[in-house]
Every structure is written in C-alpha cells, then in structure tokens.
Amino acid sequence: MGSSEQLIYLLHQAKIDELKLLAKILDVDAVNSSQIVVSLREAGGHSIANFFRDEGVPYHEIVNDVAQEVECGGYGSLSLAERNVVDLEEKIVKKVFENMLSKMEPGERRKFEEDLLKEAKKYSDSYTGLAATGGGLVVAGMAGFAPYLMATSLTSAFAGAFGVTMSFGFYTSLTSFMSVALGPVGWAFLAGAAIFKVGSTNYKKTIPCVVIISSIRQRIKIDNEQMSIYGITYDINQKRYKYKQYKYEKLSDAIDYAKKY
C-alpha cells in the first residue's frame, strides 16, 4: 500500500470536523477522504507536471517537500523503504510550532501555555509540568504526549482561523494570533519563504494539511491509549465512545465518567 493509499485509510478514521477542516483548506466541496487526498496531491505538485502525471504527487513526497520548505530536513538519501512519513510529519509539526512560538508576544505565550496545561490535565493525572520552549514542547510526566499537544494546538489554531469548529481541545489563545499569521503578510512565519508561486507547490495548503494529518495520527494514538486504560470502546458505526452501557460523543466525557467508577 502506497503512502497516498495509507493516507486515505487514516482519514477514514478521522472525525468529521477534522475532515471538514482539511476540505476547507483545500477548497473541496465534498467532505470525502478520497477527494481530500486527490486535492492534496494536486496542491503538492506543479500544475503542468500534474497534468502529465494525471494524479498529483504521492503523499510521502508532499511531506518531504514541506519538510524542506520549513527547513527541518527531509528524507535525504534514504531509500523509499527507509523513509518514515510519520517521523517526518512530527519534525514538521515541531518546526512550525517553534516558528509560531518565536512570533508570539510574552502575554500571548503565557495564555497559550495555560491552554496547553488545561488540555494536558484532561488526559492524565501523571502530568507534572509543561514548558513551551524554543526547542518545541516539553511535557514532564507524560512521555510521548508533546507531539500530540503541538499538533492539536496548531490544528485548533488553523480551525479557528478558517472558521471551522472542532469537537476536541480548542486553544482559544491561538485563534486571533493565527488569524493574523494567516494573512497575506504573516503567512511566511510558517516557512520563512515565498510559499506560493503560480504553477508550483501550494504550500499555503500543503503545510497546514500535513500538520493536521499529523494531528489526526496523534489524536488516534492518544485516544487508543486512553480507551485501553479506562476500558472504553468505540462504536465506529454510531461514532460514539462506549463505557459500560453508556455512549458519549466525546472521549473526554467517557473518561470523566469512567474515572468515577
């Protein structure tokens, strides 16, 4: 299964609001996993080259191009078999997160850290500290949780700027900041370069989409870990989390109930 096919499979597990956000950024009318991937692949290539290629750029190449654009490396000389799309997505998220932090005023940053703290406490009592640093995010007592917080914070900020309501942890402190950053002048904070030229890769679409896709991966990973801890299952047909005989739209609500019993 190629990287683009794997992406379609991942997006089948995405929540409707996550798909709506990707569709909004890509200017896709139908909230459909396959169509979203087709549009992303088109955004990831040169318009003339896409015409001859017929189906756009494979997703692993889009991730590599975005990594190079935001200056966090890429696959380099690694063979196709050695390339790890997930790892490179996380490097991109970390770099974009660092760029965002560097542009925030002290007051904005303090409020942002408060929002991150609230989100972290929803998931674990083992949380002992958090620090948003120039090198990314450090979450003491919660190994592996930093990638989730970085990716979902950026995704929530994109959602606020694009006017899409998300059902999970919304970081209100980033909404106004990202709305300004997404303007004609501020967009360059993502990459530090001219991110859109006619006929070339549309980084104004591919950068946020790669971040959001990483967020979906991280959310699914954390959700699965939390469901395992509390004995919660997910009904994929009804799109509900189940604890004993009770069903919930949000995992956080199911966890809150499970903690009481």
Backbone bond lengths (Angstrom), bond angles and torsions (degrees), N, CA, C in turn:
res aa  C-N    CA-C-N  psi(-1)  N-CA   C-N-CA  omega(-1)  CA-C   N-CA-C  phi
1 M - - - 1.466 - - 1.531 108.90 -
2 G 1.344 116.69 124.78 1.449 120.87 -179.82 1.520 112.44 -74.01
3 S 1.343 116.07 170.76 1.467 120.60 -176.27 1.526 112.10 -63.08
4 S 1.329 117.57 -33.86 1.467 120.49 179.98 1.520 111.25 -71.60
5 E 1.331 116.29 -37.96 1.463 120.55 176.97 1.526 110.27 -67.82
6 Q 1.335 116.04 -39.56 1.469 120.56 176.58 1.528 110.94 -62.14
7 L 1.340 115.58 -35.63 1.469 120.06 178.63 1.527 110.67 -66.31
8 I 1.322 117.23 -41.52 1.468 120.19 177.66 1.527 109.82 -59.87
9 Y 1.329 116.57 -43.24 1.469 121.13 178.78 1.529 110.37 -61.43
10 L 1.340 117.26 -42.30 1.466 120.85 178.21 1.524 110.46 -61.67
11 L 1.323 117.02 -45.31 1.462 120.72 -176.62 1.524 112.66 -68.52
12 H 1.328 117.01 -21.01 1.463 119.69 173.03 1.530 110.56 -64.71
13 Q 1.328 116.77 -22.06 1.462 122.11 179.99 1.526 112.15 -95.86
14 A 1.336 116.34 -2.49 1.461 120.87 -178.54 1.519 111.04 -74.70
15 K 1.323 115.82 157.08 1.458 121.17 175.52 1.523 108.81 -81.11
16 I 1.312 115.83 157.77 1.458 120.76 -175.53 1.522 111.96 -60.50
17 D 1.350 117.66 -36.00 1.461 118.47 -179.57 1.535 111.24 -71.26
18 E 1.338 117.40 -30.82 1.463 120.61 176.14 1.529 109.85 -66.57
19 L 1.335 116.48 -41.43 1.458 120.85 177.82 1.530 111.29 -67.30
20 K 1.326 116.59 -38.78 1.463 120.54 178.65 1.529 110.90 -61.55
21 L 1.327 116.42 -38.99 1.461 120.31 -179.89 1.529 110.41 -66.58
22 L 1.328 117.65 -45.01 1.463 120.78 177.24 1.526 110.23 -61.17
23 A 1.324 116.59 -43.51 1.463 120.86 -179.77 1.525 111.04 -62.92
24 K 1.333 116.80 -39.43 1.468 121.57 179.73 1.526 110.75 -63.11
25 I 1.325 116.34 -46.17 1.466 120.87 -179.01 1.528 111.07 -65.01
26 L 1.328 116.34 -37.48 1.462 121.41 -176.73 1.522 113.67 -88.87
27 D 1.336 116.93 -0.52 1.466 122.10 -178.75 1.528 111.63 60.30
28 V 1.328 114.78 42.94 1.465 120.90 178.16 1.525 108.55 -101.10
29 D 1.322 117.27 130.16 1.462 121.17 -178.67 1.522 111.96 -74.11
30 A 1.326 116.96 -44.93 1.464 121.21 -177.34 1.525 110.44 -88.27
31 V 1.328 116.17 131.95 1.470 120.58 177.55 1.524 106.39 -85.21
32 N 1.321 114.35 81.43 1.456 122.23 -173.39 1.523 108.87 -134.02
33 S 1.334 117.30 129.33 1.456 121.89 -175.25 1.524 112.44 -56.51
34 S 1.322 116.91 -46.73 1.463 120.90 -177.39 1.523 111.36 -64.42
35 Q 1.345 117.03 -43.04 1.456 120.51 -179.91 1.525 111.52 -67.17
36 I 1.319 116.61 -36.37 1.465 120.67 177.31 1.523 110.04 -61.94
37 V 1.323 117.26 -43.67 1.466 120.81 -179.98 1.525 110.76 -66.37
38 V 1.336 117.46 -40.71 1.463 120.93 177.19 1.529 110.33 -59.17
39 S 1.330 117.56 -45.89 1.465 121.95 -178.61 1.520 111.65 -67.39
40 L 1.334 116.36 -37.65 1.462 120.12 177.70 1.525 110.26 -64.90
41 R 1.320 117.10 -41.81 1.461 120.84 179.33 1.525 111.24 -64.98
42 E 1.319 116.92 -34.53 1.461 120.56 176.42 1.523 110.74 -68.78
43 A 1.331 116.23 -40.45 1.472 120.58 179.13 1.522 111.31 -66.70
44 G 1.330 115.75 -24.40 1.463 120.22 -176.56 1.509 115.16 -83.62
45 G 1.350 117.93 -0.75 1.455 119.58 -177.52 1.509 113.93 -131.07
46 H 1.316 115.16 169.60 1.454 121.99 175.50 1.526 108.03 -71.03
47 S 1.319 117.91 135.70 1.461 121.38 -174.14 1.533 112.59 -57.85
48 I 1.327 117.48 -39.74 1.466 120.25 -179.76 1.522 110.32 -71.05
49 A 1.342 116.07 -42.52 1.467 120.21 178.44 1.518 110.53 -63.48
50 N 1.322 117.21 -37.48 1.461 120.94 178.22 1.529 111.16 -62.00
51 F 1.332 115.46 -35.22 1.461 119.49 -179.36 1.526 110.57 -60.82
52 F 1.343 116.11 -42.81 1.458 120.00 -179.52 1.526 111.96 -80.16
53 R 1.358 116.52 -28.95 1.467 120.43 179.91 1.519 110.25 -75.99
54 D 1.321 117.29 -29.89 1.467 125.35 174.15 1.524 113.98 80.30
55 E 1.336 119.91 -22.04 1.462 119.32 -176.87 1.528 113.66 -138.04
56 G 1.307 117.68 14.88 1.457 119.58 175.70 1.524 113.66 79.21
57 V 1.334 114.69 -173.61 1.461 122.23 -174.79 1.522 110.80 -87.04
58 P 1.344 118.85 136.14 1.469 120.49 175.65 1.529 110.41 -59.61
59 Y 1.332 116.72 149.77 1.455 119.97 -173.79 1.520 112.53 -60.76
60 H 1.335 119.13 -38.33 1.464 119.45 -178.16 1.528 111.19 -63.02
61 E 1.342 117.53 -30.49 1.464 120.66 176.41 1.525 110.90 -72.82
62 I 1.330 117.14 -36.92 1.467 120.64 177.29 1.524 109.94 -60.51
63 V 1.338 116.42 -44.81 1.463 120.79 179.66 1.524 110.31 -61.84
64 N 1.320 117.47 -41.08 1.462 121.29 178.94 1.523 110.96 -64.17
65 D 1.339 116.94 -43.79 1.467 120.89 179.40 1.533 111.04 -62.80
66 V 1.340 116.73 -42.57 1.455 120.72 179.28 1.529 110.27 -64.18
67 A 1.333 116.73 -41.46 1.468 120.64 178.89 1.521 110.93 -59.36
68 Q 1.310 116.84 -42.17 1.457 120.54 179.23 1.524 110.84 -69.17
69 E 1.330 116.57 -36.24 1.468 120.48 -179.55 1.524 111.70 -66.20
70 V 1.323 117.65 -39.73 1.472 120.15 -179.41 1.533 111.49 -89.84
71 E 1.339 115.32 4.24 1.461 122.70 173.25 1.529 112.78 64.51
72 C 1.334 115.25 51.66 1.469 118.58 173.25 1.528 110.32 -126.37
73 G 1.335 115.63 28.56 1.456 120.36 176.71 1.505 112.46 89.05
74 G 1.327 115.63 -147.47 1.456 121.87 -177.70 1.511 108.36 174.67
75 Y 1.317 116.71 -160.39 1.461 119.77 -179.71 1.525 111.98 -76.26
76 G 1.332 116.22 -24.34 1.455 119.46 -178.43 1.518 111.08 63.17
77 S 1.338 116.77 -129.27 1.464 121.89 -176.88 1.527 113.01 -91.77
78 L 1.343 117.27 7.49 1.459 120.18 -178.97 1.534 110.77 -63.20
79 S 1.316 115.62 141.30 1.460 119.84 176.77 1.524 109.26 -72.49
80 L 1.330 116.36 165.98 1.459 120.87 -179.83 1.530 110.60 -56.99
81 A 1.329 116.63 -38.52 1.463 120.94 -178.69 1.520 112.36 -68.70
82 E 1.339 116.41 -25.51 1.469 120.96 -176.71 1.526 112.87 -90.76
83 R 1.319 116.63 -11.40 1.459 119.93 -175.66 1.527 111.21 -73.78
84 N 1.329 116.52 136.77 1.457 121.76 179.87 1.525 108.57 -119.39
85 V 1.321 115.66 100.69 1.464 121.48 -176.98 1.516 111.50 -61.55
86 V 1.336 116.78 -40.90 1.466 121.21 -176.48 1.530 110.74 -63.33
87 D 1.327 117.16 -45.34 1.464 121.21 179.10 1.523 111.20 -61.39
88 L 1.331 116.36 -42.01 1.460 119.60 -178.90 1.526 110.91 -69.63
89 E 1.325 117.17 -36.78 1.471 120.05 173.77 1.525 110.16 -56.23
90 E 1.333 116.96 -44.75 1.463 121.10 -177.75 1.531 111.03 -65.37
91 K 1.325 116.97 -36.40 1.466 120.12 177.17 1.534 109.96 -64.79
92 I 1.317 116.51 -39.28 1.467 121.05 178.27 1.526 110.13 -63.47
93 V 1.335 116.55 -46.41 1.466 120.69 179.34 1.525 110.16 -58.66
94 K 1.316 116.40 -45.25 1.470 121.10 -178.99 1.525 110.64 -61.38
95 K 1.340 116.58 -42.07 1.460 120.35 -178.75 1.520 111.34 -67.83
96 V 1.335 117.45 -45.18 1.464 121.12 178.91 1.526 110.04 -63.34
97 F 1.344 116.40 -39.15 1.466 121.70 177.50 1.524 110.43 -61.44
98 E 1.330 116.93 -44.54 1.469 121.37 178.37 1.524 110.56 -61.85
99 N 1.340 116.40 -43.93 1.471 120.46 178.98 1.526 111.21 -60.98
100 M 1.330 115.74 -40.14 1.456 120.80 179.37 1.530 110.56 -64.32
101 L 1.331 116.42 -47.02 1.470 120.39 -179.75 1.521 111.56 -59.08
102 S 1.322 116.12 -39.51 1.465 120.20 -176.44 1.523 112.28 -66.17
103 K 1.338 117.30 -20.02 1.465 121.35 -178.90 1.531 112.99 -96.57
104 M 1.326 117.55 -5.59 1.463 120.28 -175.49 1.522 111.49 -85.90
105 E 1.326 115.40 142.97 1.454 121.30 173.18 1.534 108.88 -73.87
106 P 1.338 118.47 157.11 1.473 121.40 -178.54 1.529 113.58 -52.38
107 G 1.332 117.18 -42.26 1.461 120.45 179.98 1.519 112.22 -66.14
108 E 1.345 116.25 -40.87 1.466 120.56 177.58 1.518 110.27 -62.62
109 R 1.320 115.10 -39.82 1.466 119.99 -177.49 1.524 111.86 -67.41
110 R 1.326 116.41 -40.49 1.469 120.10 178.43 1.520 110.70 -62.75
111 K 1.340 116.55 -44.21 1.465 119.98 179.11 1.527 111.10 -64.70
112 F 1.319 115.63 -38.85 1.459 120.76 178.06 1.529 110.95 -61.54
113 E 1.327 117.05 -44.01 1.463 121.02 179.55 1.527 111.00 -64.81
114 E 1.320 117.05 -33.39 1.472 120.57 176.35 1.527 110.00 -64.22
115 D 1.333 116.49 -42.38 1.466 120.44 178.58 1.528 111.14 -64.70
116 L 1.330 116.29 -40.82 1.461 120.28 177.77 1.525 110.66 -62.46
117 L 1.325 116.07 -41.37 1.465 121.28 179.58 1.530 110.73 -60.16
118 K 1.329 116.72 -45.04 1.468 120.97 179.54 1.524 110.65 -61.05
119 E 1.330 116.51 -41.74 1.460 120.43 -179.38 1.527 110.83 -66.33
120 A 1.329 116.61 -41.63 1.463 120.66 -179.35 1.517 111.41 -62.45
121 K 1.321 116.92 -40.10 1.461 120.83 -177.35 1.521 113.02 -69.83
122 K 1.326 116.93 -17.08 1.468 119.58 176.73 1.520 111.77 -67.89
123 Y 1.340 115.73 -24.55 1.450 119.95 -169.26 1.522 115.41 -106.30
124 S 1.321 118.02 -24.07 1.458 116.48 -176.38 1.517 112.30 -157.17
125 D 1.343 114.42 137.14 1.455 120.31 174.88 1.524 111.21 -80.23
126 S 1.344 116.36 -9.63 1.462 120.31 -179.00 1.521 112.05 -82.33
127 Y 1.326 115.82 -5.05 1.465 120.27 177.51 1.525 110.13 -58.87
128 T 1.336 116.88 127.69 1.469 120.42 -178.91 1.520 113.73 -123.63
129 G 1.317 117.96 -5.10 1.452 118.97 178.80 1.510 112.23 169.90
130 L 1.322 115.52 159.57 1.452 120.90 -177.70 1.517 108.72 -147.66
131 A 1.335 115.74 140.20 1.456 119.93 177.45 1.519 109.60 -143.65
132 A 1.335 115.81 120.44 1.458 120.80 173.68 1.521 106.63 -89.96
133 T 1.326 115.79 111.18 1.456 120.78 -174.22 1.522 110.82 -117.07
134 G 1.329 114.80 173.74 1.456 119.81 177.00 1.509 112.01 -63.40
135 G 1.333 117.11 -16.60 1.455 121.17 179.57 1.505 112.93 -99.69
136 G 1.334 117.93 13.17 1.457 120.91 178.81 1.504 111.48 120.29
137 L 1.332 116.08 -128.05 1.454 120.83 -176.13 1.519 109.38 -138.72
138 V 1.326 115.96 133.33 1.463 121.64 176.93 1.516 107.87 -116.60
139 V 1.338 116.95 124.91 1.456 122.42 178.86 1.516 108.11 -118.21
140 A 1.324 116.47 102.77 1.459 120.85 -178.41 1.521 110.85 -71.79
141 G 1.333 115.93 134.78 1.457 120.94 177.20 1.505 114.18 83.39
142 M 1.330 117.41 2.48 1.471 120.82 -178.84 1.523 108.93 -138.98
143 A 1.316 116.52 73.53 1.457 121.77 -178.35 1.519 110.73 -59.20
144 G 1.332 116.41 133.80 1.451 121.00 177.86 1.510 114.59 81.62
145 F 1.322 117.87 0.70 1.458 120.44 -176.35 1.529 112.30 -89.10
146 A 1.343 116.79 -22.72 1.464 120.33 -177.69 1.529 113.04 -58.73
147 P 1.359 120.02 -44.43 1.469 119.04 178.82 1.530 112.51 -58.01
148 Y 1.333 116.17 -37.85 1.467 120.33 178.34 1.524 110.90 -62.83
149 L 1.335 116.87 -49.15 1.462 119.96 -177.80 1.524 111.87 -64.31
150 M 1.329 117.07 -40.64 1.462 119.71 179.40 1.523 110.61 -64.52
151 A 1.335 117.62 -46.64 1.461 121.21 -177.10 1.519 111.82 -67.41
152 T 1.347 117.29 -44.24 1.470 119.11 -177.39 1.522 111.60 -72.78
153 S 1.328 117.78 -30.74 1.464 118.92 177.34 1.521 110.37 -65.78
154 L 1.329 116.41 -42.91 1.464 119.79 177.54 1.526 111.15 -65.79
155 T 1.329 116.31 -41.23 1.467 120.36 179.43 1.521 111.04 -62.75
156 S 1.325 117.19 -43.19 1.464 120.77 178.32 1.519 111.29 -63.02
157 A 1.337 115.50 -36.47 1.459 119.47 178.34 1.523 111.22 -67.66
158 F 1.329 116.85 -42.81 1.467 120.21 175.81 1.527 110.01 -60.47
159 A 1.330 116.14 -42.20 1.461 120.76 -179.29 1.523 110.89 -59.72
160 G 1.334 116.37 -45.56 1.456 120.13 178.86 1.514 112.15 -61.63
161 A 1.332 115.81 -41.46 1.456 120.02 -178.68 1.522 112.32 -69.14
162 F 1.342 117.12 -32.62 1.459 121.09 -179.39 1.520 112.47 -94.03
163 G 1.336 117.49 1.75 1.457 121.03 175.72 1.507 114.88 74.63
164 V 1.336 117.29 30.19 1.462 121.82 178.46 1.524 108.85 -109.00
165 T 1.313 117.60 127.42 1.464 122.32 -179.70 1.519 110.19 -84.13
166 M 1.337 116.25 127.66 1.455 121.17 179.55 1.527 110.13 -102.35
167 S 1.333 115.87 150.35 1.466 120.58 -178.34 1.521 112.75 -89.77
168 F 1.347 117.10 -9.41 1.456 119.09 -179.33 1.519 110.27 -113.60
169 G 1.333 115.67 173.39 1.458 125.33 -175.46 1.512 116.51 -25.43
170 F 1.306 117.43 101.80 1.461 120.70 -178.83 1.525 110.79 -97.66
171 Y 1.307 115.40 124.81 1.464 121.06 -175.64 1.530 108.48 -93.33
172 T 1.327 115.42 88.89 1.465 120.04 -172.23 1.522 112.88 -61.70
173 S 1.333 117.37 -27.40 1.458 119.92 -177.19 1.527 112.15 -66.57
174 L 1.325 117.68 -18.14 1.454 120.53 -177.24 1.520 113.34 -93.69
175 T 1.325 117.90 -13.42 1.460 120.50 -172.20 1.526 112.06 -59.38
176 S 1.319 117.44 -55.20 1.457 120.31 -178.25 1.521 110.98 -67.54
177 F 1.341 116.41 -37.17 1.467 119.95 179.55 1.526 111.05 -62.05
178 M 1.326 116.56 -47.73 1.451 120.12 -177.83 1.523 111.62 -70.50
179 S 1.319 117.87 -31.98 1.458 120.78 177.90 1.524 110.39 -60.66
180 V 1.325 116.02 -39.69 1.463 120.76 176.59 1.527 109.95 -70.32
181 A 1.342 115.65 -43.87 1.464 120.41 -177.67 1.523 112.04 -63.38
182 L 1.340 117.08 -29.09 1.454 120.66 -179.14 1.522 112.67 -83.81
183 G 1.332 116.92 0.17 1.455 120.30 177.74 1.520 111.36 -72.33
184 P 1.333 117.69 173.79 1.465 121.72 -177.05 1.522 113.93 -55.49
185 V 1.341 117.31 -34.72 1.458 120.60 -177.79 1.519 111.50 -87.07
186 G 1.322 116.35 -43.07 1.458 119.88 -171.55 1.510 116.79 -80.38
187 W 1.327 118.05 -11.43 1.464 119.94 -175.26 1.516 113.04 -59.28
188 A 1.314 117.26 -28.49 1.464 120.69 -175.52 1.527 113.24 -65.02
189 F 1.338 118.25 -12.06 1.465 119.28 179.04 1.525 111.10 -62.12
190 L 1.329 116.89 -22.32 1.459 120.28 179.60 1.520 111.80 -70.38
191 A 1.314 117.05 -35.75 1.451 118.82 -173.17 1.525 114.60 -132.41
192 G 1.326 116.67 -23.52 1.455 118.86 179.87 1.521 112.51 80.71
193 A 1.321 117.38 16.37 1.453 119.77 -178.26 1.526 109.62 -145.11
194 A 1.337 116.14 174.94 1.461 119.73 175.22 1.519 107.30 -69.69
195 I 1.330 117.02 112.17 1.464 118.43 -169.51 1.526 113.92 -97.00
196 F 1.315 117.13 1.96 1.463 116.94 176.06 1.523 110.55 -148.08
197 K 1.321 115.08 122.58 1.461 121.88 173.90 1.518 106.89 -128.15
198 V 1.328 116.52 141.45 1.458 120.41 -178.01 1.528 109.64 -56.62
199 G 1.335 115.59 128.93 1.454 121.07 176.60 1.513 114.58 88.12
200 S 1.330 118.35 -9.21 1.459 120.74 -177.64 1.521 110.31 -106.27
201 T 1.343 115.67 -176.02 1.456 120.72 178.50 1.529 110.07 -56.75
202 N 1.314 116.51 133.81 1.463 121.20 -179.60 1.528 109.00 -93.69
203 Y 1.335 115.94 86.51 1.464 120.56 -176.54 1.526 112.30 -67.74
204 K 1.318 116.27 -19.77 1.463 119.05 177.03 1.522 110.41 -66.39
205 K 1.308 116.43 -19.63 1.465 121.66 174.85 1.528 111.38 -101.02
206 T 1.330 116.59 -45.32 1.469 118.96 -172.63 1.519 113.58 -71.14
207 I 1.337 118.41 -35.11 1.471 119.40 -179.36 1.527 111.18 -63.32
208 P 1.352 119.33 -55.27 1.470 117.62 179.43 1.520 112.88 -63.63
209 C 1.333 117.63 -32.83 1.471 119.07 -179.35 1.524 111.58 -66.14
210 V 1.323 117.72 -41.69 1.463 120.35 178.08 1.525 110.16 -63.98
211 V 1.329 117.31 -39.73 1.468 121.28 177.28 1.529 110.29 -62.18
212 I 1.320 116.74 -44.90 1.474 121.14 -178.53 1.529 110.88 -66.53
213 I 1.322 116.81 -39.84 1.463 120.58 178.23 1.529 110.23 -63.21
214 S 1.320 116.88 -40.83 1.464 119.96 175.03 1.516 110.59 -62.33
215 S 1.330 116.56 -38.63 1.461 121.65 178.03 1.523 111.12 -61.73
216 I 1.325 116.82 -41.00 1.469 120.84 178.57 1.522 110.19 -62.49
217 R 1.341 116.68 -44.36 1.471 120.48 177.73 1.525 110.40 -58.74
218 Q 1.335 116.45 -47.70 1.462 120.91 -177.07 1.519 111.20 -65.82
219 R 1.324 116.74 -39.32 1.464 120.77 179.66 1.525 111.19 -63.48
220 I 1.332 116.00 -44.27 1.464 120.34 178.66 1.529 110.47 -62.62
221 K 1.327 117.07 -42.42 1.464 121.70 179.40 1.520 111.21 -60.97
222 I 1.344 116.57 -48.65 1.469 120.71 -179.41 1.523 110.83 -66.89
223 D 1.337 117.12 -40.84 1.468 120.71 178.05 1.525 110.70 -58.06
224 N 1.333 116.50 -45.97 1.466 120.48 -179.07 1.527 111.58 -62.86
225 E 1.334 116.06 -39.03 1.464 119.92 178.21 1.520 111.04 -65.21
226 Q 1.333 116.17 -42.41 1.459 120.44 -179.10 1.531 111.39 -68.44
227 M 1.317 117.14 -40.62 1.461 120.22 178.82 1.522 111.00 -63.44
228 S 1.327 116.17 -37.25 1.462 120.32 178.85 1.518 111.16 -65.65
229 I 1.329 116.47 -40.24 1.474 121.44 -179.08 1.527 111.09 -64.17
230 Y 1.325 117.22 -43.32 1.469 121.45 -172.45 1.534 114.16 -100.98
231 G 1.323 117.20 2.49 1.455 118.95 178.92 1.515 113.59 70.89
232 I 1.334 116.34 33.62 1.461 122.44 -179.10 1.530 108.94 -97.99
233 T 1.317 116.93 140.73 1.465 121.32 176.16 1.528 109.41 -115.40
234 Y 1.335 115.52 167.17 1.467 119.79 -179.65 1.518 109.69 -123.94
235 D 1.314 115.94 126.15 1.457 122.41 177.54 1.525 108.19 -90.99
236 I 1.336 116.29 102.44 1.466 120.13 -173.57 1.526 112.29 -67.70
237 N 1.335 117.62 -26.32 1.461 120.93 179.66 1.520 112.10 -74.76
238 Q 1.334 115.84 -44.15 1.466 120.49 -179.77 1.530 112.40 -90.16
239 K 1.347 116.32 -6.92 1.463 121.26 -179.03 1.532 110.83 56.00
240 R 1.330 115.33 46.64 1.465 120.88 -179.03 1.524 110.58 -133.61
241 Y 1.334 114.57 146.65 1.464 121.17 174.47 1.523 108.17 -89.47
242 K 1.335 116.53 137.42 1.458 120.09 -174.66 1.527 110.94 -120.81
243 Y 1.330 114.91 129.58 1.464 121.73 171.78 1.528 107.06 -128.44
244 K 1.338 115.63 116.47 1.468 121.43 -172.25 1.529 107.92 56.14
245 Q 1.328 118.41 -126.59 1.470 119.36 -178.02 1.526 112.69 -93.73
246 Y 1.333 116.75 2.48 1.467 120.24 -174.71 1.534 110.95 -99.75
247 K 1.346 115.49 146.11 1.459 120.87 179.30 1.527 110.37 -124.20
248 Y 1.333 115.17 144.12 1.452 120.93 -176.10 1.525 110.35 -135.70
249 E 1.313 115.49 145.96 1.465 120.24 176.90 1.518 110.50 -74.52
250 K 1.339 116.98 -35.53 1.462 121.63 -178.16 1.524 110.40 -107.39
251 L 1.320 116.29 137.69 1.460 121.02 177.69 1.527 110.65 -63.34
252 S 1.328 117.52 -37.46 1.464 120.96 -179.19 1.526 111.60 -59.46
253 D 1.352 117.17 -35.57 1.468 120.41 178.32 1.524 110.82 -68.74
254 A 1.337 116.56 -39.72 1.453 120.98 178.57 1.524 110.44 -64.80
255 I 1.337 116.39 -40.01 1.460 120.97 179.17 1.512 110.61 -65.41
256 D 1.341 116.70 -43.20 1.474 120.30 179.09 1.538 110.63 -57.90
257 Y 1.333 116.77 -40.95 1.462 120.19 179.69 1.521 110.43 -69.25
258 A 1.347 115.36 -43.57 1.471 120.23 -178.41 1.523 111.77 -61.31
259 K 1.329 116.92 -34.60 1.468 120.76 -179.45 1.527 112.11 -65.22
260 K 1.332 116.56 -22.99 1.471 120.09 -177.31 1.525 111.88 -81.76
261 Y 1.352 116.16 -14.67 1.466 118.69 -173.11 1.519 111.15 -128.76
